[in-house]
Amino acid sequence: MTEFSVRLANSPGQLATLARTLADAEVGIEAFATIADMGRSHVRFIADNDARARRVLQLAGVEFDETDVLDTFIPRGTSGLAAMAEGLARAGVNIDSMYLLHTDAQGYHIAVTVSDPDLARAALAV
């Protein structure tokens, strides 16, 4: 799984243009987050087809970064997120972003991007 990270101007229509570009190329979005900061929008998404998303962004002239994503599970309860974050911290791994992929009766399936995916996989036993 790959996270695509795009920076856009924080103005009306920018996200709509990006979303339409992806939709017209039949790139499905599995997870999505955006936040505005200092006049820019930071858009991060996980696509259903990494190769197609990459090609579409390149053809559209959109600058982007890619990061490996870990799919992990946090059990329901008050300490699941704390335990996961503490485990990564003990391993010296910084969390860059997190997405809720879906929930079920047992807990939360989370996509996480981190500073060191290999250390994170060992710490999380992913």
N, CA, C and O atoms as CSV, one atom per row, in Angstrom:
chain,resi,resn,atom,element,x,y,z
A,1,MET,N,N,0.850,-1.166,0.000
A,1,MET,CA,C,0.000,0.000,0.000
A,1,MET,C,C,0.902,1.237,0.000
A,1,MET,O,O,1.955,1.249,0.639
A,2,THR,N,N,0.480,2.269,-0.719
A,2,THR,CA,C,1.272,3.486,-0.858
A,2,THR,C,C,0.429,4.704,-0.533
A,2,THR,O,O,-0.737,4.793,-0.920
A,3,GLU,N,N,1.033,5.641,0.182
A,3,GLU,CA,C,0.403,6.938,0.407
A,3,GLU,C,C,0.972,7.908,-0.616
A,3,GLU,O,O,2.185,7.991,-0.805
A,4,PHE,N,N,0.087,8.634,-1.267
A,4,PHE,CA,C,0.488,9.716,-2.162
A,4,PHE,C,C,0.236,11.016,-1.412
A,4,PHE,O,O,-0.842,11.227,-0.856
A,5,SER,N,N,1.238,11.880,-1.404
A,5,SER,CA,C,1.140,13.149,-0.699
A,5,SER,C,C,1.299,14.276,-1.712
A,5,SER,O,O,2.293,14.350,-2.433
A,6,VAL,N,N,0.294,15.153,-1.749
A,6,VAL,CA,C,0.244,16.236,-2.726
A,6,VAL,C,C,0.053,17.551,-1.979
A,6,VAL,O,O,-0.723,17.616,-1.026
A,7,ARG,N,N,0.742,18.579,-2.395
A,7,ARG,CA,C,0.527,19.914,-1.825
A,7,ARG,C,C,-0.187,20.759,-2.875
A,7,ARG,O,O,0.229,20.834,-4.031
A,8,LEU,N,N,-1.262,21.386,-2.442
A,8,LEU,CA,C,-2.058,22.245,-3.312
A,8,LEU,C,C,-2.187,23.623,-2.687
A,8,LEU,O,O,-1.985,23.790,-1.484
A,9,ALA,N,N,-2.522,24.599,-3.502
A,9,ALA,CA,C,-2.894,25.897,-2.947
A,9,ALA,C,C,-4.187,25.705,-2.160
A,9,ALA,O,O,-5.057,24.942,-2.578
A,10,ASN,N,N,-4.318,26.379,-1.048
A,10,ASN,CA,C,-5.534,26.289,-0.250
A,10,ASN,C,C,-6.534,27.305,-0.784
A,10,ASN,O,O,-6.731,28.376,-0.209
A,11,SER,N,N,-7.161,26.939,-1.904
A,11,SER,CA,C,-8.135,27.829,-2.533
A,11,SER,C,C,-9.235,26.985,-3.170
A,11,SER,O,O,-9.029,25.810,-3.476
A,12,PRO,N,N,-10.414,27.597,-3.370
A,12,PRO,CA,C,-11.542,26.847,-3.926
A,12,PRO,C,C,-11.194,26.193,-5.262
A,12,PRO,O,O,-10.604,26.817,-6.144
A,13,GLY,N,N,-11.568,24.940,-5.387
A,13,GLY,CA,C,-11.414,24.223,-6.645
A,13,GLY,C,C,-10.173,23.355,-6.753
A,13,GLY,O,O,-10.120,22.470,-7.607
A,14,GLN,N,N,-9.174,23.582,-5.911
A,14,GLN,CA,C,-7.932,22.812,-6.019
A,14,GLN,C,C,-8.168,21.328,-5.729
A,14,GLN,O,O,-7.746,20.468,-6.502
A,15,LEU,N,N,-8.831,21.035,-4.632
A,15,LEU,CA,C,-9.129,19.646,-4.294
A,15,LEU,C,C,-10.092,19.041,-5.307
A,15,LEU,O,O,-9.958,17.874,-5.673
A,16,ALA,N,N,-11.058,19.825,-5.758
A,16,ALA,CA,C,-12.014,19.338,-6.756
A,16,ALA,C,C,-11.295,18.923,-8.038
A,16,ALA,O,O,-11.626,17.898,-8.633
A,17,THR,N,N,-10.323,19.710,-8.457
A,17,THR,CA,C,-9.569,19.391,-9.667
A,17,THR,C,C,-8.778,18.100,-9.494
A,17,THR,O,O,-8.780,17.245,-10.380
A,18,LEU,N,N,-8.104,17.958,-8.357
A,18,LEU,CA,C,-7.354,16.732,-8.096
A,18,LEU,C,C,-8.287,15.525,-8.055
A,18,LEU,O,O,-8.003,14.496,-8.668
A,19,ALA,N,N,-9.392,15.650,-7.339
A,19,ALA,CA,C,-10.336,14.541,-7.224
A,19,ALA,C,C,-10.925,14.165,-8.583
A,19,ALA,O,O,-11.075,12.979,-8.877
A,20,ARG,N,N,-11.257,15.141,-9.406
A,20,ARG,CA,C,-11.815,14.871,-10.731
A,20,ARG,C,C,-10.776,14.205,-11.627
A,20,ARG,O,O,-11.107,13.290,-12.380
A,21,THR,N,N,-9.537,14.649,-11.555
A,21,THR,CA,C,-8.463,14.046,-12.348
A,21,THR,C,C,-8.338,12.565,-12.020
A,21,THR,O,O,-8.232,11.731,-12.920
A,22,LEU,N,N,-8.350,12.240,-10.734
A,22,LEU,CA,C,-8.252,10.840,-10.316
A,22,LEU,C,C,-9.506,10.059,-10.710
A,22,LEU,O,O,-9.409,8.933,-11.197
A,23,ALA,N,N,-10.668,10.650,-10.501
A,23,ALA,CA,C,-11.931,9.964,-10.821
A,23,ALA,C,C,-12.049,9.687,-12.314
A,23,ALA,O,O,-12.465,8.599,-12.710
A,24,ASP,N,N,-11.688,10.657,-13.141
A,24,ASP,CA,C,-11.784,10.470,-14.596
A,24,ASP,C,C,-10.876,9.341,-15.081
A,24,ASP,O,O,-11.153,8.714,-16.104
A,25,ALA,N,N,-9.798,9.083,-14.352
A,25,ALA,CA,C,-8.887,7.990,-14.702
A,25,ALA,C,C,-9.253,6.703,-13.965
A,25,ALA,O,O,-8.521,5.714,-14.017
A,26,GLU,N,N,-10.386,6.731,-13.284
A,26,GLU,CA,C,-10.908,5.571,-12.542
A,26,GLU,C,C,-9.945,5.100,-11.453
A,26,GLU,O,O,-9.766,3.901,-11.237
A,27,VAL,N,N,-9.331,6.065,-10.775
A,27,VAL,CA,C,-8.513,5.776,-9.603
A,27,VAL,C,C,-9.426,5.899,-8.385
A,27,VAL,O,O,-9.943,6.977,-8.092
A,28,GLY,N,N,-9.615,4.795,-7.686
A,28,GLY,CA,C,-10.433,4.813,-6.477
A,28,GLY,C,C,-9.596,5.221,-5.280
A,28,GLY,O,O,-8.401,4.933,-5.213
A,29,ILE,N,N,-10.232,5.890,-4.342
A,29,ILE,CA,C,-9.569,6.340,-3.127
A,29,ILE,C,C,-9.969,5.424,-1.977
A,29,ILE,O,O,-11.153,5.296,-1.664
A,30,GLU,N,N,-8.982,4.787,-1.346
A,30,GLU,CA,C,-9.220,3.892,-0.216
A,30,GLU,C,C,-9.238,4.642,1.109
A,30,GLU,O,O,-10.001,4.293,2.009
A,31,ALA,N,N,-8.403,5.669,1.232
A,31,ALA,CA,C,-8.329,6.492,2.434
A,31,ALA,C,C,-7.834,7.870,2.017
A,31,ALA,O,O,-7.139,8.020,1.012
A,32,PHE,N,N,-8.207,8.877,2.812
A,32,PHE,CA,C,-7.958,10.248,2.387
A,32,PHE,C,C,-7.883,11.160,3.601
A,32,PHE,O,O,-8.646,11.003,4.554
A,33,ALA,N,N,-6.965,12.108,3.561
A,33,ALA,CA,C,-6.888,13.135,4.598
A,33,ALA,C,C,-6.355,14.410,3.971
A,33,ALA,O,O,-5.539,14.369,3.050
A,34,THR,N,N,-6.817,15.526,4.469
A,34,THR,CA,C,-6.283,16.809,4.021
A,34,THR,C,C,-6.327,17.790,5.180
A,34,THR,O,O,-7.224,17.751,6.022
A,35,ILE,N,N,-5.356,18.652,5.197
A,35,ILE,CA,C,-5.298,19.691,6.220
A,35,ILE,C,C,-4.678,20.928,5.589
A,35,ILE,O,O,-3.745,20.834,4.791
A,36,ALA,N,N,-5.209,22.088,5.957
A,36,ALA,CA,C,-4.682,23.352,5.441
A,36,ALA,C,C,-3.709,23.936,6.456
A,36,ALA,O,O,-3.923,23.864,7.667
A,37,ASP,N,N,-2.623,24.522,5.924
A,37,ASP,CA,C,-1.625,25.122,6.788
A,37,ASP,C,C,-0.872,26.187,6.000
A,37,ASP,O,O,-0.269,25.894,4.967
A,38,MET,N,N,-0.908,27.394,6.480
A,38,MET,CA,C,-0.138,28.500,5.892
A,38,MET,C,C,-0.403,28.665,4.395
A,38,MET,O,O,0.534,28.829,3.615
A,39,GLY,N,N,-1.662,28.621,3.995
A,39,GLY,CA,C,-2.023,28.866,2.613
A,39,GLY,C,C,-1.867,27.689,1.671
A,39,GLY,O,O,-2.106,27.817,0.470
A,40,ARG,N,N,-1.470,26.547,2.201
A,40,ARG,CA,C,-1.321,25.338,1.396
A,40,ARG,C,C,-2.217,24.253,1.959
A,40,ARG,O,O,-2.491,24.228,3.159
A,41,SER,N,N,-2.670,23.368,1.109
A,41,SER,CA,C,-3.394,22.183,1.547
A,41,SER,C,C,-2.478,20.985,1.359
A,41,SER,O,O,-1.876,20.807,0.300
A,42,HIS,N,N,-2.380,20.174,2.389
A,42,HIS,CA,C,-1.594,18.953,2.336
A,42,HIS,C,C,-2.587,17.806,2.179
A,42,HIS,O,O,-3.338,17.491,3.102
A,43,VAL,N,N,-2.580,17.196,1.019
A,43,VAL,CA,C,-3.515,16.133,0.682
A,43,VAL,C,C,-2.752,14.817,0.672
A,43,VAL,O,O,-1.737,14.678,-0.010
A,44,ARG,N,N,-3.252,13.855,1.438
A,44,ARG,CA,C,-2.658,12.521,1.469
A,44,ARG,C,C,-3.756,11.527,1.164
A,44,ARG,O,O,-4.862,11.622,1.695
A,45,PHE,N,N,-3.442,10.565,0.299
A,45,PHE,CA,C,-4.453,9.559,-0.022
A,45,PHE,C,C,-3.804,8.229,-0.356
A,45,PHE,O,O,-2.637,8.146,-0.738
A,46,ILE,N,N,-4.612,7.196,-0.195
A,46,ILE,CA,C,-4.239,5.841,-0.572
A,46,ILE,C,C,-5.187,5.446,-1.690
A,46,ILE,O,O,-6.406,5.519,-1.534
A,47,ALA,N,N,-4.628,5.028,-2.817
A,47,ALA,CA,C,-5.427,4.687,-3.993
A,47,ALA,C,C,-5.626,3.178,-4.091
A,47,ALA,O,O,-4.895,2.399,-3.479
A,48,ASP,N,N,-6.616,2.787,-4.860
A,48,ASP,CA,C,-6.852,1.357,-5.079
A,48,ASP,C,C,-5.899,0.763,-6.111
A,48,ASP,O,O,-5.815,-0.457,-6.252
A,49,ASN,N,N,-5.186,1.619,-6.827
A,49,ASN,CA,C,-4.244,1.154,-7.843
A,49,ASN,C,C,-3.060,2.134,-7.857
A,49,ASN,O,O,-3.139,3.208,-8.452
A,50,ASP,N,N,-1.975,1.747,-7.199
A,50,ASP,CA,C,-0.822,2.635,-7.066
A,50,ASP,C,C,-0.237,3.045,-8.412
A,50,ASP,O,O,0.055,4.220,-8.631
A,51,ALA,N,N,-0.068,2.093,-9.303
A,51,ALA,CA,C,0.544,2.393,-10.604
A,51,ALA,C,C,-0.307,3.382,-11.399
A,51,ALA,O,O,0.222,4.314,-12.005
A,52,ARG,N,N,-1.607,3.181,-11.396
A,52,ARG,CA,C,-2.489,4.096,-12.130
A,52,ARG,C,C,-2.474,5.478,-11.490
A,52,ARG,O,O,-2.402,6.479,-12.202
A,53,ALA,N,N,-2.540,5.556,-10.171
A,53,ALA,CA,C,-2.520,6.853,-9.485
A,53,ALA,C,C,-1.221,7.595,-9.801
A,53,ALA,O,O,-1.241,8.792,-10.090
A,54,ARG,N,N,-0.120,6.900,-9.747
A,54,ARG,CA,C,1.192,7.493,-10.034
A,54,ARG,C,C,1.216,8.054,-11.455
A,54,ARG,O,O,1.639,9.188,-11.678
A,55,ARG,N,N,0.760,7.254,-12.403
A,55,ARG,CA,C,0.752,7.668,-13.811
A,55,ARG,C,C,-0.145,8.891,-14.027
A,55,ARG,O,O,0.235,9.822,-14.737
A,56,VAL,N,N,-1.316,8.888,-13.425
A,56,VAL,CA,C,-2.261,10.004,-13.575
A,56,VAL,C,C,-1.665,11.292,-13.004
A,56,VAL,O,O,-1.742,12.347,-13.634
A,57,LEU,N,N,-1.074,11.204,-11.819
A,57,LEU,CA,C,-0.466,12.391,-11.218
A,57,LEU,C,C,0.691,12.907,-12.073
A,57,LEU,O,O,0.833,14.115,-12.257
A,58,GLN,N,N,1.509,12.007,-12.590
A,58,GLN,CA,C,2.623,12.413,-13.441
A,58,GLN,C,C,2.129,13.082,-14.714
A,58,GLN,O,O,2.634,14.136,-15.098
A,59,LEU,N,N,1.139,12.474,-15.373
A,59,LEU,CA,C,0.604,13.046,-16.611
A,59,LEU,C,C,-0.060,14.395,-16.389
A,59,LEU,O,O,-0.051,15.248,-17.277
A,60,ALA,N,N,-0.640,14.593,-15.203
A,60,ALA,CA,C,-1.292,15.862,-14.869
A,60,ALA,C,C,-0.288,16.919,-14.408
A,60,ALA,O,O,-0.660,18.068,-14.167
A,61,GLY,N,N,0.980,16.531,-14.286
A,61,GLY,CA,C,1.995,17.474,-13.845
A,61,GLY,C,C,1.902,17.828,-12.370
A,61,GLY,O,O,2.359,18.890,-11.948
A,62,VAL,N,N,1.309,16.934,-11.588
A,62,VAL,CA,C,1.139,17.170,-10.158
A,62,VAL,C,C,2.380,16.648,-9.431
A,62,VAL,O,O,2.774,15.496,-9.612
A,63,GLU,N,N,2.991,17.502,-8.610
A,63,GLU,CA,C,4.121,17.062,-7.805
A,63,GLU,C,C,3.600,16.282,-6.618
A,63,GLU,O,O,2.633,16.690,-5.974
A,64,PHE,N,N,4.245,15.147,-6.322
A,64,PHE,CA,C,3.788,14.313,-5.223
A,64,PHE,C,C,4.948,13.519,-4.651
A,64,PHE,O,O,5.982,13.337,-5.292
A,65,ASP,N,N,4.748,13.055,-3.437
A,65,ASP,CA,C,5.672,12.145,-2.786
A,65,ASP,C,C,4.934,10.842,-2.532
A,65,ASP,O,O,3.706,10.818,-2.454
A,66,GLU,N,N,5.686,9.767,-2.404
A,66,GLU,CA,C,5.111,8.453,-2.094
A,66,GLU,C,C,5.771,7.897,-0.845
A,66,GLU,O,O,6.967,8.082,-0.619
A,67,THR,N,N,4.970,7.210,-0.038
A,67,THR,CA,C,5.466,6.590,1.186
A,67,THR,C,C,4.782,5.248,1.362
A,67,THR,O,O,3.584,5.118,1.110
A,68,ASP,N,N,5.545,4.240,1.796
A,68,ASP,CA,C,4.950,2.949,2.129
A,68,ASP,C,C,3.994,3.113,3.300
A,68,ASP,O,O,4.232,3.907,4.210
A,69,VAL,N,N,2.919,2.355,3.262
A,69,VAL,CA,C,1.909,2.394,4.316
A,69,VAL,C,C,1.831,1.026,4.976
A,69,VAL,O,O,1.819,-0.002,4.298
A,70,LEU,N,N,1.778,1.020,6.287
A,70,LEU,CA,C,1.580,-0.212,7.041
A,70,LEU,C,C,0.111,-0.322,7.421
A,70,LEU,O,O,-0.482,0.634,7.923
A,71,ASP,N,N,-0.459,-1.464,7.185
A,71,ASP,CA,C,-1.839,-1.739,7.587
A,71,ASP,C,C,-1.765,-2.459,8.924
A,71,ASP,O,O,-1.254,-3.576,9.002
A,72,THR,N,N,-2.266,-1.832,9.964
A,72,THR,CA,C,-2.179,-2.425,11.287
A,72,THR,C,C,-3.542,-2.404,11.968
A,72,THR,O,O,-4.503,-1.851,11.435
A,73,PHE,N,N,-3.615,-3.001,13.131
A,73,PHE,CA,C,-4.876,-3.161,13.851
A,73,PHE,C,C,-4.715,-2.630,15.265
A,73,PHE,O,O,-3.726,-2.921,15.938
A,74,ILE,N,N,-5.685,-1.853,15.710
A,74,ILE,CA,C,-5.733,-1.369,17.089
A,74,ILE,C,C,-6.997,-1.932,17.721
A,74,ILE,O,O,-8.098,-1.654,17.245
A,75,PRO,N,N,-6.859,-2.720,18.790
A,75,PRO,CA,C,-8.059,-3.285,19.420
A,75,PRO,C,C,-8.914,-2.197,20.069
A,75,PRO,O,O,-8.410,-1.158,20.495
A,76,ARG,N,N,-10.205,-2.458,20.131
A,76,ARG,CA,C,-11.112,-1.527,20.804
A,76,ARG,C,C,-10.714,-1.414,22.265
A,76,ARG,O,O,-10.156,-2.347,22.842
A,77,GLY,N,N,-10.997,-0.287,22.845
A,77,GLY,CA,C,-10.679,-0.041,24.244
A,77,GLY,C,C,-9.960,1.281,24.384
A,77,GLY,O,O,-9.658,1.945,23.393
A,78,THR,N,N,-9.694,1.649,25.593
A,78,THR,CA,C,-9.129,2.970,25.838
A,78,THR,C,C,-7.629,3.055,25.616
A,78,THR,O,O,-7.103,4.159,25.479
A,79,SER,N,N,-6.916,1.928,25.575
A,79,SER,CA,C,-5.454,2.016,25.505
A,79,SER,C,C,-4.844,1.513,24.198
A,79,SER,O,O,-3.619,1.460,24.085
A,80,GLY,N,N,-5.658,1.144,23.209
A,80,GLY,CA,C,-5.120,0.593,21.970
A,80,GLY,C,C,-4.198,1.536,21.227
A,80,GLY,O,O,-3.099,1.148,20.832
A,81,LEU,N,N,-4.633,2.769,21.031
A,81,LEU,CA,C,-3.795,3.741,20.326
A,81,LEU,C,C,-2.540,4.046,21.130
A,81,LEU,O,O,-1.450,4.142,20.567
A,82,ALA,N,N,-2.686,4.199,22.438
A,82,ALA,CA,C,-1.527,4.477,23.290
A,82,ALA,C,C,-0.507,3.348,23.194
A,82,ALA,O,O,0.690,3.608,23.067
A,83,ALA,N,N,-0.961,2.103,23.253
A,83,ALA,CA,C,-0.049,0.963,23.192
A,83,ALA,C,C,0.687,0.913,21.855
A,83,ALA,O,O,1.889,0.648,21.818
A,84,MET,N,N,-0.029,1.166,20.758
A,84,MET,CA,C,0.612,1.158,19.449
A,84,MET,C,C,1.660,2.264,19.353
A,84,MET,O,O,2.785,2.019,18.919
A,85,ALA,N,N,1.292,3.479,19.757
A,85,ALA,CA,C,2.210,4.618,19.682
A,85,ALA,C,C,3.419,4.404,20.595
A,85,ALA,O,O,4.542,4.745,20.225
A,86,GLU,N,N,3.197,3.847,21.774
A,86,GLU,CA,C,4.304,3.575,22.690
A,86,GLU,C,C,5.259,2.530,22.113
A,86,GLU,O,O,6.476,2.667,22.242
A,87,GLY,N,N,4.722,1.495,21.485
A,87,GLY,CA,C,5.554,0.474,20.868
A,87,GLY,C,C,6.439,1.050,19.775
A,87,GLY,O,O,7.617,0.706,19.673
A,88,LEU,N,N,5.870,1.925,18.960
A,88,LEU,CA,C,6.663,2.563,17.909
A,88,LEU,C,C,7.709,3.499,18.513
A,88,LEU,O,O,8.844,3.556,18.041
A,89,ALA,N,N,7.327,4.227,19.550
A,89,ALA,CA,C,8.275,5.143,20.204
A,89,ALA,C,C,9.455,4.377,20.798
A,89,ALA,O,O,10.603,4.800,20.658
A,90,ARG,N,N,9.179,3.254,21.458
A,90,ARG,CA,C,10.256,2.435,22.025
A,90,ARG,C,C,11.214,1.949,20.937
A,90,ARG,O,O,12.412,1.796,21.179
A,91,ALA,N,N,10.684,1.711,19.752
A,91,ALA,CA,C,11.517,1.253,18.630
A,91,ALA,C,C,12.226,2.412,17.933
A,91,ALA,O,O,13.020,2.193,17.019
A,92,GLY,N,N,11.941,3.652,18.362
A,92,GLY,CA,C,12.567,4.821,17.748
A,92,GLY,C,C,11.938,5.206,16.423
A,92,GLY,O,O,12.587,5.822,15.577
A,93,VAL,N,N,10.672,4.844,16.238
A,93,VAL,CA,C,9.970,5.095,14.982
A,93,VAL,C,C,9.010,6.269,15.162
A,93,VAL,O,O,8.209,6.286,16.097
A,94,ASN,N,N,9.094,7.237,14.271
A,94,ASN,CA,C,8.190,8.383,14.292
A,94,ASN,C,C,6.983,8.123,13.394
A,94,ASN,O,O,7.135,7.613,12.284
A,95,ILE,N,N,5.798,8.466,13.861
A,95,ILE,CA,C,4.574,8.345,13.073
A,95,ILE,C,C,4.419,9.611,12.242
A,95,ILE,O,O,4.420,10.717,12.783
A,96,ASP,N,N,4.285,9.450,10.920
A,96,ASP,CA,C,4.112,10.592,10.028
A,96,ASP,C,C,2.643,10.860,9.737
A,96,ASP,O,O,2.223,12.017,9.698
A,97,SER,N,N,1.862,9.814,9.532
A,97,SER,CA,C,0.428,9.988,9.296
A,97,SER,C,C,-0.299,8.697,9.643
A,97,SER,O,O,0.288,7.615,9.675
A,98,MET,N,N,-1.597,8.843,9.904
A,98,MET,CA,C,-2.452,7.684,10.200
A,98,MET,C,C,-3.811,7.907,9.554
A,98,MET,O,O,-4.307,9.032,9.480
A,99,TYR,N,N,-4.399,6.817,9.091
A,99,TYR,CA,C,-5.734,6.845,8.501
A,99,TYR,C,C,-6.556,5.720,9.109
A,99,TYR,O,O,-6.041,4.635,9.376
A,100,LEU,N,N,-7.806,5.982,9.319
A,100,LEU,CA,C,-8.729,4.924,9.681
A,100,LEU,C,C,-9.199,4.276,8.386
A,100,LEU,O,O,-9.843,4.929,7.565
A,101,LEU,N,N,-8.883,2.995,8.195
A,101,LEU,CA,C,-9.330,2.279,7.002
A,101,LEU,C,C,-10.740,1.752,7.185
A,101,LEU,O,O,-11.606,1.957,6.335
A,102,HIS,N,N,-10.965,1.068,8.307
A,102,HIS,CA,C,-12.315,0.627,8.652
A,102,HIS,C,C,-12.318,0.071,10.074
A,102,HIS,O,O,-11.267,-0.179,10.664
A,103,THR,N,N,-13.505,-0.112,10.597
A,103,THR,CA,C,-13.644,-0.654,11.945
A,103,THR,C,C,-14.442,-1.942,11.884
A,103,THR,O,O,-15.175,-2.198,10.929
A,104,ASP,N,N,-14.285,-2.742,12.915
A,104,ASP,CA,C,-15.142,-3.906,13.097
A,104,ASP,C,C,-15.358,-4.077,14.595
A,104,ASP,O,O,-14.917,-3.235,15.377
A,105,ALA,N,N,-16.006,-5.118,14.999
A,105,ALA,CA,C,-16.337,-5.313,16.404
A,105,ALA,C,C,-15.100,-5.423,17.287
A,105,ALA,O,O,-15.157,-5.101,18.474
A,106,GLN,N,N,-13.984,-5.874,16.722
A,106,GLN,CA,C,-12.769,-6.052,17.515
A,106,GLN,C,C,-11.927,-4.782,17.634
A,106,GLN,O,O,-11.206,-4.606,18.616
A,107,GLY,N,N,-12.016,-3.898,16.640
A,107,GLY,CA,C,-11.191,-2.696,16.719
A,107,GLY,C,C,-11.106,-1.934,15.423
A,107,GLY,O,O,-12.044,-1.912,14.626
A,108,TYR,N,N,-9.959,-1.306,15.224
A,108,TYR,CA,C,-9.757,-0.353,14.136
A,108,TYR,C,C,-8.608,-0.809,13.239
A,108,TYR,O,O,-7.523,-1.129,13.724
A,109,HIS,N,N,-8.849,-0.835,11.955
A,109,HIS,CA,C,-7.799,-1.125,10.979
A,109,HIS,C,C,-7.247,0.226,10.525
A,109,HIS,O,O,-7.963,1.057,9.965
A,110,ILE,N,N,-5.969,0.417,10.780
A,110,ILE,CA,C,-5.328,1.714,10.599
A,110,ILE,C,C,-4.208,1.600,9.571
A,110,ILE,O,O,-3.452,0.629,9.569
A,111,ALA,N,N,-4.111,2.589,8.708
A,111,ALA,CA,C,-2.963,2.726,7.815
A,111,ALA,C,C,-2.029,3.748,8.449
A,111,ALA,O,O,-2.464,4.827,8.850
A,112,VAL,N,N,-0.750,3.408,8.539
A,112,VAL,CA,C,0.225,4.260,9.211
A,112,VAL,C,C,1.437,4.454,8.305
A,112,VAL,O,O,1.943,3.493,7.725
A,113,THR,N,N,1.899,5.687,8.185
A,113,THR,CA,C,3.186,5.943,7.546
A,113,THR,C,C,4.155,6.360,8.643
A,113,THR,O,O,3.801,7.108,9.555
A,114,VAL,N,N,5.378,5.864,8.538
A,114,VAL,CA,C,6.350,6.037,9.613
A,114,VAL,C,C,7.733,6.362,9.059
A,114,VAL,O,O,7.983,6.248,7.859
A,115,SER,N,N,8.618,6.767,9.955
A,115,SER,CA,C,9.974,7.128,9.555
A,115,SER,C,C,10.815,5.922,9.150
A,115,SER,O,O,11.733,6.055,8.341
A,116,ASP,N,N,10.515,4.754,9.698
A,116,ASP,CA,C,11.277,3.548,9.371
A,116,ASP,C,C,10.326,2.348,9.301
A,116,ASP,O,O,10.053,1.719,10.323
A,117,PRO,N,N,9.824,2.027,8.112
A,117,PRO,CA,C,8.848,0.940,7.979
A,117,PRO,C,C,9.347,-0.409,8.483
A,117,PRO,O,O,8.564,-1.167,9.057
A,118,ASP,N,N,10.625,-0.735,8.288
A,118,ASP,CA,C,11.123,-2.028,8.734
A,118,ASP,C,C,11.107,-2.147,10.260
A,118,ASP,O,O,10.665,-3.161,10.799
A,119,LEU,N,N,11.589,-1.115,10.953
A,119,LEU,CA,C,11.529,-1.125,12.413
A,119,LEU,C,C,10.074,-1.162,12.899
A,119,LEU,O,O,9.757,-1.843,13.874
A,120,ALA,N,N,9.208,-0.433,12.220
A,120,ALA,CA,C,7.793,-0.399,12.612
A,120,ALA,C,C,7.153,-1.768,12.433
A,120,ALA,O,O,6.393,-2.214,13.292
A,121,ARG,N,N,7.452,-2.436,11.330
A,121,ARG,CA,C,6.887,-3.782,11.115
A,121,ARG,C,C,7.293,-4.724,12.245
A,121,ARG,O,O,6.482,-5.508,12.737
A,122,ALA,N,N,8.566,-4.634,12.649
A,122,ALA,CA,C,9.028,-5.492,13.761
A,122,ALA,C,C,8.342,-5.107,15.063
A,122,ALA,O,O,7.921,-5.980,15.823
A,123,ALA,N,N,8.226,-3.826,15.327
A,123,ALA,CA,C,7.605,-3.364,16.588
A,123,ALA,C,C,6.129,-3.695,16.641
A,123,ALA,O,O,5.596,-3.993,17.710
A,124,LEU,N,N,5.457,-3.645,15.485
A,124,LEU,CA,C,4.026,-3.913,15.437
A,124,LEU,C,C,3.706,-5.353,15.068
A,124,LEU,O,O,2.548,-5.767,15.109
A,125,ALA,N,N,4.731,-6.112,14.710
A,125,ALA,CA,C,4.552,-7.489,14.247
A,125,ALA,C,C,3.566,-7.536,13.077
A,125,ALA,O,O,2.664,-8.373,13.041
A,126,VAL,N,N,3.758,-6.610,12.112
A,126,VAL,CA,C,2.900,-6.529,10.919
A,126,VAL,C,C,3.490,-7.394,9.831
A,126,VAL,O,O,2.931,-7.476,8.737
